[in-house]
Amino acid sequence: MYLKQFEKGRTFIAKLNYQSDLLEELNKICHDENIKAGSISAIGAVSSLKLGFYDQETKQYVYTTYAYDEAMEIVSCSGNISIKDGKPFCHVHIVAADKKGKCIGGHLAAGTSVFAGEVIIQEFLGEDLIREIDEETKLTLWK
Ligand code: ZN
């Protein structure tokens, strides 16, 4: 188990631009504001969604793009911020629903197009939270 304590830092809200890339915008906010650790939550809608699924056998992400004629609602989008390769890095998961309420979800990848996005980011202050390759899973996890 891994346990670290942080203090609460700044709280940001952001309204994302139409047709911006959801993950790239989150990473840009963290880079521009130098947010090194924190939590992310977002709601809104997307017009396309690119999701990753980590195949535990092959230890590779498999990516799928979902495109819809109408926006999908972001039912839940949450993630965390830490340092990877010396830079702020957002790890984000998302669940989105179509007009019948059918949901899909997974690991948010770059390539997801925002229809409308309302984001809240809570910064955490403390020692650096750094990601490194984990030998068992081959994922970059907190060290
Ligand atoms: Zn993930």
Backbone and ligand atoms as CSV (ligand in chain L), in Angstrom:
chain,resi,resn,atom,element,x,y,z
A,1,MET,N,N,0.839,-1.190,0.000
A,1,MET,CA,C,0.000,0.000,0.000
A,1,MET,C,C,0.876,1.243,0.000
A,2,TYR,N,N,0.287,2.310,-0.487
A,2,TYR,CA,C,1.008,3.553,-0.660
A,2,TYR,C,C,0.131,4.654,-0.108
A,3,LEU,N,N,0.625,5.430,0.808
A,3,LEU,CA,C,-0.186,6.469,1.436
A,3,LEU,C,C,0.650,7.722,1.628
A,4,LYS,N,N,0.157,8.825,1.118
A,4,LYS,CA,C,0.818,10.114,1.305
A,4,LYS,C,C,-0.247,11.129,1.671
A,5,GLN,N,N,0.135,12.121,2.435
A,5,GLN,CA,C,-0.814,13.165,2.819
A,5,GLN,C,C,-0.426,14.480,2.155
A,6,PHE,N,N,-1.439,15.188,1.677
A,6,PHE,CA,C,-1.232,16.483,1.031
A,6,PHE,C,C,-2.123,17.526,1.685
A,7,GLU,N,N,-1.738,18.772,1.494
A,7,GLU,CA,C,-2.584,19.883,1.910
A,7,GLU,C,C,-3.374,20.357,0.695
A,8,LYS,N,N,-4.503,21.004,0.953
A,8,LYS,CA,C,-5.336,21.528,-0.120
A,8,LYS,C,C,-4.707,22.807,-0.679
A,9,GLY,N,N,-4.560,22.862,-1.975
A,9,GLY,CA,C,-4.010,24.050,-2.623
A,9,GLY,C,C,-5.108,24.854,-3.300
A,10,ARG,N,N,-4.813,25.370,-4.474
A,10,ARG,CA,C,-5.777,26.192,-5.214
A,10,ARG,C,C,-6.894,25.320,-5.795
A,11,THR,N,N,-8.044,25.941,-6.000
A,11,THR,CA,C,-9.161,25.271,-6.679
A,11,THR,C,C,-9.451,26.056,-7.952
A,12,PHE,N,N,-9.522,25.352,-9.070
A,12,PHE,CA,C,-9.781,25.988,-10.363
A,12,PHE,C,C,-11.104,25.473,-10.929
A,13,ILE,N,N,-11.785,26.347,-11.644
A,13,ILE,CA,C,-12.874,25.895,-12.495
A,13,ILE,C,C,-12.541,26.354,-13.914
A,14,ALA,N,N,-12.903,25.541,-14.889
A,14,ALA,CA,C,-12.617,25.894,-16.282
A,14,ALA,C,C,-13.803,25.508,-17.153
A,15,LYS,N,N,-14.118,26.378,-18.074
A,15,LYS,CA,C,-15.104,26.070,-19.109
A,15,LYS,C,C,-14.302,25.814,-20.372
A,16,LEU,N,N,-14.422,24.619,-20.896
A,16,LEU,CA,C,-13.614,24.249,-22.061
A,16,LEU,C,C,-14.277,24.715,-23.351
A,17,ASN,N,N,-13.456,24.975,-24.343
A,17,ASN,CA,C,-13.959,25.451,-25.635
A,17,ASN,C,C,-14.583,24.320,-26.446
A,18,TYR,N,N,-15.583,24.696,-27.218
A,18,TYR,CA,C,-16.234,23.788,-28.160
A,18,TYR,C,C,-15.176,23.175,-29.088
A,19,GLN,N,N,-15.227,21.869,-29.239
A,19,GLN,CA,C,-14.344,21.092,-30.114
A,19,GLN,C,C,-12.877,21.079,-29.678
A,20,SER,N,N,-12.620,21.470,-28.452
A,20,SER,CA,C,-11.262,21.287,-27.938
A,20,SER,C,C,-11.080,19.815,-27.564
A,21,ASP,N,N,-9.828,19.437,-27.354
A,21,ASP,CA,C,-9.516,18.057,-26.986
A,21,ASP,C,C,-9.527,17.956,-25.459
A,22,LEU,N,N,-10.410,17.134,-24.929
A,22,LEU,CA,C,-10.629,17.104,-23.480
A,22,LEU,C,C,-9.340,16.833,-22.710
A,23,LEU,N,N,-8.625,15.777,-23.043
A,23,LEU,CA,C,-7.426,15.432,-22.272
A,23,LEU,C,C,-6.318,16.460,-22.478
A,24,GLU,N,N,-6.167,16.933,-23.695
A,24,GLU,CA,C,-5.121,17.933,-23.955
A,24,GLU,C,C,-5.393,19.222,-23.191
A,25,GLU,N,N,-6.659,19.620,-23.086
A,25,GLU,CA,C,-7.005,20.833,-22.335
A,25,GLU,C,C,-6.695,20.654,-20.845
A,26,LEU,N,N,-7.012,19.478,-20.302
A,26,LEU,CA,C,-6.716,19.232,-18.886
A,26,LEU,C,C,-5.209,19.289,-18.647
A,27,ASN,N,N,-4.441,18.672,-19.520
A,27,ASN,CA,C,-2.980,18.710,-19.379
A,27,ASN,C,C,-2.450,20.129,-19.538
A,28,LYS,N,N,-3.061,20.900,-20.433
A,28,LYS,CA,C,-2.615,22.286,-20.651
A,28,LYS,C,C,-2.863,23.138,-19.399
A,29,ILE,N,N,-4.018,22.979,-18.779
A,29,ILE,CA,C,-4.315,23.726,-17.552
A,29,ILE,C,C,-3.254,23.407,-16.490
A,30,CYS,N,N,-2.962,22.117,-16.329
A,30,CYS,CA,C,-1.992,21.714,-15.292
A,30,CYS,C,C,-0.602,22.242,-15.609
A,31,HIS,N,N,-0.229,22.221,-16.878
A,31,HIS,CA,C,1.066,22.752,-17.289
A,31,HIS,C,C,1.115,24.263,-17.071
A,32,ASP,N,N,0.091,24.982,-17.559
A,32,ASP,CA,C,0.078,26.447,-17.477
A,32,ASP,C,C,0.038,26.934,-16.026
A,33,GLU,N,N,-0.693,26.215,-15.173
A,33,GLU,CA,C,-0.836,26.640,-13.774
A,33,GLU,C,C,0.157,25.943,-12.847
A,34,ASN,N,N,1.012,25.105,-13.431
A,34,ASN,CA,C,2.022,24.371,-12.674
A,34,ASN,C,C,1.395,23.582,-11.516
A,35,ILE,N,N,0.347,22.850,-11.846
A,35,ILE,CA,C,-0.336,21.993,-10.873
A,35,ILE,C,C,0.355,20.626,-10.928
A,36,LYS,N,N,1.046,20.269,-9.841
A,36,LYS,CA,C,1.870,19.060,-9.834
A,36,LYS,C,C,1.176,17.862,-9.209
A,37,ALA,N,N,0.135,18.147,-8.425
A,37,ALA,CA,C,-0.656,17.062,-7.830
A,37,ALA,C,C,-2.066,17.602,-7.620
A,38,GLY,N,N,-3.038,16.716,-7.775
A,38,GLY,CA,C,-4.402,17.181,-7.571
A,38,GLY,C,C,-5.424,16.195,-8.073
A,39,SER,N,N,-6.677,16.649,-8.007
A,39,SER,CA,C,-7.777,15.823,-8.509
A,39,SER,C,C,-8.559,16.620,-9.542
A,40,ILE,N,N,-9.211,15.881,-10.424
A,40,ILE,CA,C,-9.951,16.461,-11.547
A,40,ILE,C,C,-11.347,15.868,-11.549
A,41,SER,N,N,-12.341,16.724,-11.778
A,41,SER,CA,C,-13.665,16.192,-12.105
A,41,SER,C,C,-14.253,17.073,-13.195
A,42,ALA,N,N,-15.034,16.462,-14.051
A,42,ALA,CA,C,-15.621,17.210,-15.164
A,42,ALA,C,C,-16.967,16.620,-15.526
A,43,ILE,N,N,-17.864,17.509,-15.968
A,43,ILE,CA,C,-19.113,17.086,-16.580
A,43,ILE,C,C,-19.294,17.912,-17.842
A,44,GLY,N,N,-20.289,17.574,-18.634
A,44,GLY,CA,C,-20.525,18.267,-19.885
A,44,GLY,C,C,-20.916,17.260,-20.947
A,45,ALA,N,N,-20.405,17.470,-22.145
A,45,ALA,CA,C,-20.752,16.578,-23.246
A,45,ALA,C,C,-19.594,16.510,-24.224
A,46,VAL,N,N,-19.515,15.399,-24.939
A,46,VAL,CA,C,-18.489,15.215,-25.969
A,46,VAL,C,C,-19.164,14.820,-27.276
A,47,SER,N,N,-18.502,15.141,-28.379
A,47,SER,CA,C,-19.044,14.751,-29.678
A,47,SER,C,C,-18.301,13.549,-30.245
A,48,SER,N,N,-17.143,13.253,-29.706
A,48,SER,CA,C,-16.476,11.986,-29.987
A,48,SER,C,C,-15.660,11.645,-28.758
A,49,LEU,N,N,-15.367,10.374,-28.658
A,49,LEU,CA,C,-14.742,9.882,-27.438
A,49,LEU,C,C,-13.669,8.881,-27.835
A,50,LYS,N,N,-12.465,9.059,-27.330
A,50,LYS,CA,C,-11.408,8.067,-27.561
A,50,LYS,C,C,-11.020,7.486,-26.210
A,51,LEU,N,N,-11.210,6.177,-26.096
A,51,LEU,CA,C,-10.991,5.483,-24.835
A,51,LEU,C,C,-9.884,4.453,-24.961
A,52,GLY,N,N,-9.152,4.321,-23.888
A,52,GLY,CA,C,-8.148,3.270,-23.811
A,52,GLY,C,C,-8.596,2.194,-22.845
A,53,PHE,N,N,-8.147,0.981,-23.123
A,53,PHE,CA,C,-8.358,-0.150,-22.212
A,53,PHE,C,C,-7.019,-0.844,-22.077
A,54,TYR,N,N,-6.564,-1.022,-20.854
A,54,TYR,CA,C,-5.254,-1.635,-20.648
A,54,TYR,C,C,-5.404,-3.148,-20.611
A,55,ASP,N,N,-4.842,-3.784,-21.609
A,55,ASP,CA,C,-4.883,-5.249,-21.702
A,55,ASP,C,C,-3.833,-5.798,-20.736
A,56,GLN,N,N,-4.300,-6.471,-19.699
A,56,GLN,CA,C,-3.388,-6.940,-18.656
A,56,GLN,C,C,-2.510,-8.091,-19.122
A,57,GLU,N,N,-2.910,-8.777,-20.190
A,57,GLU,CA,C,-2.086,-9.868,-20.735
A,57,GLU,C,C,-0.922,-9.318,-21.537
A,58,THR,N,N,-1.260,-8.442,-22.502
A,58,THR,CA,C,-0.216,-7.913,-23.391
A,58,THR,C,C,0.499,-6.705,-22.786
A,59,LYS,N,N,-0.105,-6.140,-21.723
A,59,LYS,CA,C,0.431,-4.942,-21.070
A,59,LYS,C,C,0.559,-3.772,-22.055
A,60,GLN,N,N,-0.494,-3.641,-22.857
A,60,GLN,CA,C,-0.585,-2.537,-23.824
A,60,GLN,C,C,-1.987,-1.942,-23.748
A,61,TYR,N,N,-2.065,-0.630,-24.010
A,61,TYR,CA,C,-3.376,-0.005,-24.143
A,61,TYR,C,C,-3.933,-0.300,-25.530
A,62,VAL,N,N,-5.212,-0.613,-25.565
A,62,VAL,CA,C,-5.951,-0.751,-26.815
A,62,VAL,C,C,-6.906,0.440,-26.866
A,63,TYR,N,N,-6.879,1.183,-27.971
A,63,TYR,CA,C,-7.676,2.407,-28.069
A,63,TYR,C,C,-8.827,2.231,-29.047
A,64,THR,N,N,-9.972,2.789,-28.676
A,64,THR,CA,C,-11.149,2.772,-29.539
A,64,THR,C,C,-11.727,4.182,-29.585
A,65,THR,N,N,-12.083,4.629,-30.790
A,65,THR,CA,C,-12.737,5.929,-30.938
A,65,THR,C,C,-14.215,5.711,-31.200
A,66,TYR,N,N,-15.027,6.440,-30.461
A,66,TYR,CA,C,-16.477,6.380,-30.628
A,66,TYR,C,C,-16.928,7.742,-31.133
A,67,ALA,N,N,-17.607,7.766,-32.254
A,67,ALA,CA,C,-18.102,9.031,-32.804
A,67,ALA,C,C,-19.616,8.940,-32.919
A,68,TYR,N,N,-20.272,9.986,-32.520
A,68,TYR,CA,C,-21.732,10.010,-32.518
A,68,TYR,C,C,-22.203,11.233,-33.273
A,69,ASP,N,N,-23.385,11.129,-33.875
A,69,ASP,CA,C,-23.957,12.282,-34.569
A,69,ASP,C,C,-24.321,13.374,-33.578
A,70,GLU,N,N,-24.756,12.949,-32.398
A,70,GLU,CA,C,-25.111,13.903,-31.362
A,70,GLU,C,C,-24.105,13.770,-30.223
A,71,ALA,N,N,-24.033,14.808,-29.432
A,71,ALA,CA,C,-23.118,14.768,-28.293
A,71,ALA,C,C,-23.527,13.681,-27.316
A,72,MET,N,N,-22.553,13.112,-26.671
A,72,MET,CA,C,-22.806,12.212,-25.545
A,72,MET,C,C,-22.614,13.007,-24.263
A,73,GLU,N,N,-23.437,12.719,-23.291
A,73,GLU,CA,C,-23.286,13.367,-21.985
A,73,GLU,C,C,-22.099,12.764,-21.242
A,74,ILE,N,N,-21.326,13.612,-20.608
A,74,ILE,CA,C,-20.298,13.111,-19.686
A,74,ILE,C,C,-21.004,12.832,-18.362
A,75,VAL,N,N,-21.181,11.566,-18.069
A,75,VAL,CA,C,-21.847,11.177,-16.827
A,75,VAL,C,C,-20.892,11.363,-15.649
A,76,SER,N,N,-19.659,10.970,-15.884
A,76,SER,CA,C,-18.638,11.107,-14.849
A,76,SER,C,C,-17.282,11.165,-15.519
A,77,CYS,N,N,-16.461,12.042,-15.029
A,77,CYS,CA,C,-15.099,12.145,-15.537
A,77,CYS,C,C,-14.245,12.544,-14.345
A,78,SER,N,N,-13.369,11.656,-13.957
A,78,SER,CA,C,-12.554,11.970,-12.785
A,78,SER,C,C,-11.134,11.500,-13.017
A,79,GLY,N,N,-10.229,12.167,-12.349
A,79,GLY,CA,C,-8.844,11.804,-12.550
A,79,GLY,C,C,-7.942,12.430,-11.512
A,80,ASN,N,N,-6.662,12.198,-11.708
A,80,ASN,CA,C,-5.677,12.756,-10.788
A,80,ASN,C,C,-4.515,13.346,-11.565
A,81,ILE,N,N,-3.771,14.156,-10.878
A,81,ILE,CA,C,-2.630,14.849,-11.476
A,81,ILE,C,C,-1.384,14.459,-10.679
A,82,SER,N,N,-0.354,14.097,-11.419
A,82,SER,CA,C,0.930,13.820,-10.785
A,82,SER,C,C,2.014,14.150,-11.812
A,83,ILE,N,N,3.250,13.808,-11.504
A,83,ILE,CA,C,4.361,14.145,-12.393
A,83,ILE,C,C,4.809,12.891,-13.140
A,84,LYS,N,N,4.852,13.001,-14.459
A,84,LYS,CA,C,5.360,11.910,-15.295
A,84,LYS,C,C,6.362,12.516,-16.271
A,85,ASP,N,N,7.515,11.925,-16.384
A,85,ASP,CA,C,8.566,12.435,-17.264
A,85,ASP,C,C,8.857,13.918,-16.987
A,86,GLY,N,N,8.801,14.291,-15.718
A,86,GLY,CA,C,9.146,15.655,-15.308
A,86,GLY,C,C,8.070,16.704,-15.541
A,87,LYS,N,N,6.896,16.278,-16.014
A,87,LYS,CA,C,5.841,17.250,-16.331
A,87,LYS,C,C,4.536,16.845,-15.650
A,88,PRO,N,N,3.656,17.846,-15.376
A,88,PRO,CA,C,2.324,17.487,-14.867
A,88,PRO,C,C,1.611,16.563,-15.855
A,89,PHE,N,N,0.969,15.552,-15.305
A,89,PHE,CA,C,0.328,14.514,-16.123
A,89,PHE,C,C,-1.040,14.214,-15.526
A,90,CYS,N,N,-2.068,14.265,-16.379
A,90,CYS,CA,C,-3.435,13.965,-15.944
A,90,CYS,C,C,-3.785,12.527,-16.308
A,91,HIS,N,N,-4.175,11.756,-15.318
A,91,HIS,CA,C,-4.697,10.398,-15.539
A,91,HIS,C,C,-6.196,10.469,-15.293
A,92,VAL,N,N,-6.973,10.235,-16.350
A,92,VAL,CA,C,-8.405,10.535,-16.289
A,92,VAL,C,C,-9.228,9.366,-16.836
A,93,HIS,N,N,-10.304,9.057,-16.154
A,93,HIS,CA,C,-11.275,8.073,-16.640
A,93,HIS,C,C,-12.610,8.778,-16.860
A,94,ILE,N,N,-13.398,8.229,-17.794
A,94,ILE,CA,C,-14.640,8.900,-18.174
A,94,ILE,C,C,-15.731,7.868,-18.459
A,95,VAL,N,N,-16.951,8.236,-18.112
A,95,VAL,CA,C,-18.145,7.483,-18.505
A,95,VAL,C,C,-19.049,8.468,-19.232
A,96,ALA,N,N,-19.536,8.079,-20.413
A,96,ALA,CA,C,-20.403,8.958,-21.197
A,96,ALA,C,C,-21.628,8.171,-21.652
A,97,ALA,N,N,-22.763,8.880,-21.734
A,97,ALA,CA,C,-24.039,8.231,-22.061
A,97,ALA,C,C,-24.594,8.764,-23.374
A,98,ASP,N,N,-25.200,7.870,-24.168
A,98,ASP,CA,C,-25.896,8.316,-25.377
A,98,ASP,C,C,-27.314,8.758,-25.000
A,99,LYS,N,N,-28.134,9.102,-26.015
A,99,LYS,CA,C,-29.448,9.679,-25.701
A,99,LYS,C,C,-30.399,8.685,-25.049
A,100,LYS,N,N,-30.078,7.397,-25.140
A,100,LYS,CA,C,-30.897,6.403,-24.443
A,100,LYS,C,C,-30.331,6.075,-23.059
A,101,GLY,N,N,-29.261,6.740,-22.703
A,101,GLY,CA,C,-28.676,6.504,-21.386
A,101,GLY,C,C,-27.667,5.386,-21.361
A,102,LYS,N,N,-27.415,4.807,-22.536
A,102,LYS,CA,C,-26.433,3.724,-22.594
A,102,LYS,C,C,-25.039,4.309,-22.415
A,103,CYS,N,N,-24.281,3.732,-21.509
A,103,CYS,CA,C,-22.980,4.299,-21.153
A,103,CYS,C,C,-21.817,3.458,-21.678
A,104,ILE,N,N,-20.765,4.151,-22.002
A,104,ILE,CA,C,-19.485,3.516,-22.244
A,104,ILE,C,C,-18.460,4.283,-21.419
A,105,GLY,N,N,-17.369,3.643,-21.144
A,105,GLY,CA,C,-16.376,4.323,-20.335
A,105,GLY,C,C,-15.027,3.660,-20.430
A,106,GLY,N,N,-14.050,4.346,-19.900
A,106,GLY,CA,C,-12.699,3.820,-19.891
A,106,GLY,C,C,-11.681,4.900,-19.585
A,107,HIS,N,N,-10.464,4.588,-19.958
A,107,HIS,CA,C,-9.319,5.477,-19.751
A,107,HIS,C,C,-9.361,6.548,-20.850
A,108,LEU,N,N,-9.461,7.814,-20.437
A,108,LEU,CA,C,-9.587,8.904,-21.408
A,108,LEU,C,C,-8.291,9.078,-22.187
A,109,ALA,N,N,-8.416,9.098,-23.520
A,109,ALA,CA,C,-7.257,9.299,-24.387
A,109,ALA,C,C,-7.392,10.625,-25.119
A,110,ALA,N,N,-6.261,11.145,-25.576
A,110,ALA,CA,C,-6.286,12.322,-26.444
A,110,ALA,C,C,-7.064,11.949,-27.694
A,111,GLY,N,N,-7.846,12.898,-28.209
A,111,GLY,CA,C,-8.672,12.606,-29.366
A,111,GLY,C,C,-10.152,12.645,-29.029
A,112,THR,N,N,-10.477,13.032,-27.807
A,112,THR,CA,C,-11.868,13.196,-27.391
A,112,THR,C,C,-12.264,14.655,-27.590
A,113,SER,N,N,-13.326,14.876,-28.353
A,113,SER,CA,C,-13.724,16.228,-28.736
A,113,SER,C,C,-14.826,16.754,-27.815
A,114,VAL,N,N,-14.562,17.915,-27.217
A,114,VAL,CA,C,-15.499,18.531,-26.264
A,114,VAL,C,C,-16.648,19.193,-27.020
A,115,PHE,N,N,-17.867,18.928,-26.564
A,115,PHE,CA,C,-19.026,19.710,-26.992
A,115,PHE,C,C,-19.244,20.830,-25.982
A,116,ALA,N,N,-19.220,20.469,-24.732
A,116,ALA,CA,C,-19.256,21.441,-23.629
A,116,ALA,C,C,-18.538,20.793,-22.458
A,117,GLY,N,N,-17.778,21.576,-21.753
A,117,GLY,CA,C,-17.028,20.986,-20.647
A,117,GLY,C,C,-16.891,21.927,-19.467
A,118,GLU,N,N,-17.294,21.433,-18.306
A,118,GLU,CA,C,-17.127,22.170,-17.056
A,118,GLU,C,C,-16.233,21.349,-16.146
A,119,VAL,N,N,-15.104,21.946,-15.798
A,119,VAL,CA,C,-14.048,21.208,-15.103
A,119,VAL,C,C,-13.777,21.852,-13.751
A,120,ILE,N,N,-13.553,21.019,-12.760
A,120,ILE,CA,C,-13.069,21.488,-11.462
A,120,ILE,C,C,-11.761,20.754,-11.169
A,121,ILE,N,N,-10.746,21.520,-10.841
A,121,ILE,CA,C,-9.450,20.942,-10.482
A,121,ILE,C,C,-9.082,21.403,-9.080
A,122,GLN,N,N,-8.770,20.447,-8.241
A,122,GLN,CA,C,-8.298,20.750,-6.889
A,122,GLN,C,C,-6.814,20.420,-6.812
A,123,GLU,N,N,-6.032,21.422,-6.513
A,123,GLU,CA,C,-4.583,21.222,-6.372
A,123,GLU,C,C,-4.266,20.648,-4.993
A,124,PHE,N,N,-3.278,19.758,-4.966
A,124,PHE,CA,C,-2.761,19.242,-3.696
A,124,PHE,C,C,-1.337,19.762,-3.536
A,125,LEU,N,N,-0.994,20.164,-2.324
A,125,LEU,CA,C,0.348,20.676,-2.035
A,125,LEU,C,C,1.078,19.702,-1.114
A,126,GLY,N,N,2.326,19.433,-1.457
A,126,GLY,CA,C,3.123,18.520,-0.642
A,126,GLY,C,C,4.320,18.081,-1.440
A,127,GLU,N,N,4.887,16.949,-1.057
A,127,GLU,CA,C,6.041,16.456,-1.802
A,127,GLU,C,C,5.617,16.028,-3.210
A,128,ASP,N,N,6.565,16.000,-4.120
A,128,ASP,CA,C,6.247,15.642,-5.500
A,128,ASP,C,C,5.650,14.240,-5.577
A,129,LEU,N,N,4.618,14.132,-6.383
A,129,LEU,CA,C,3.953,12.854,-6.620
A,129,LEU,C,C,4.378,12.413,-8.025
A,130,ILE,N,N,5.285,11.441,-8.061
A,130,ILE,CA,C,5.955,11.095,-9.323
A,130,ILE,C,C,5.544,9.702,-9.779
A,131,ARG,N,N,5.340,9.587,-11.104
A,131,ARG,CA,C,5.017,8.289,-11.712
A,131,ARG,C,C,6.266,7.667,-12.305
A,132,GLU,N,N,6.391,6.348,-12.109
A,132,GLU,CA,C,7.471,5.592,-12.740
A,132,GLU,C,C,6.920,4.235,-13.156
A,133,ILE,N,N,7.620,3.615,-14.075
A,133,ILE,CA,C,7.194,2.294,-14.539
A,133,ILE,C,C,7.158,1.308,-13.372
A,134,ASP,N,N,6.046,0.614,-13.251
A,134,ASP,CA,C,5.868,-0.424,-12.252
A,134,ASP,C,C,6.213,-1.769,-12.900
A,135,GLU,N,N,7.112,-2.513,-12.271
A,135,GLU,CA,C,7.623,-3.742,-12.900
A,135,GLU,C,C,6.535,-4.806,-13.102
A,136,GLU,N,N,5.606,-4.921,-12.153
A,136,GLU,CA,C,4.588,-5.977,-12.264
A,136,GLU,C,C,3.551,-5.684,-13.339
A,137,THR,N,N,3.098,-4.438,-13.380
A,137,THR,CA,C,1.997,-4.105,-14.291
A,137,THR,C,C,2.468,-3.459,-15.591
A,138,LYS,N,N,3.693,-2.946,-15.587
A,138,LYS,CA,C,4.256,-2.173,-16.714
A,138,LYS,C,C,3.524,-0.855,-16.943
A,139,LEU,N,N,2.707,-0.458,-15.967
A,139,LEU,CA,C,2.071,0.854,-16.003
A,139,LEU,C,C,2.980,1.867,-15.317
A,140,THR,N,N,2.793,3.149,-15.644
A,140,THR,CA,C,3.512,4.182,-14.877
A,140,THR,C,C,2.643,4.541,-13.686
A,141,LEU,N,N,3.058,4.080,-12.529
A,141,LEU,CA,C,2.279,4.267,-11.304
A,141,LEU,C,C,3.040,5.177,-10.352
A,142,TRP,N,N,2.333,5.640,-9.316
A,142,TRP,CA,C,2.985,6.485,-8.306
A,142,TRP,C,C,4.089,5.691,-7.624
A,143,LYS,N,N,5.218,6.347,-7.440
A,143,LYS,CA,C,6.298,5.650,-6.718
A,143,LYS,C,C,6.369,6.119,-5.273
L,1,ZN,ZN,ZN,-6.380,4.801,-16.666
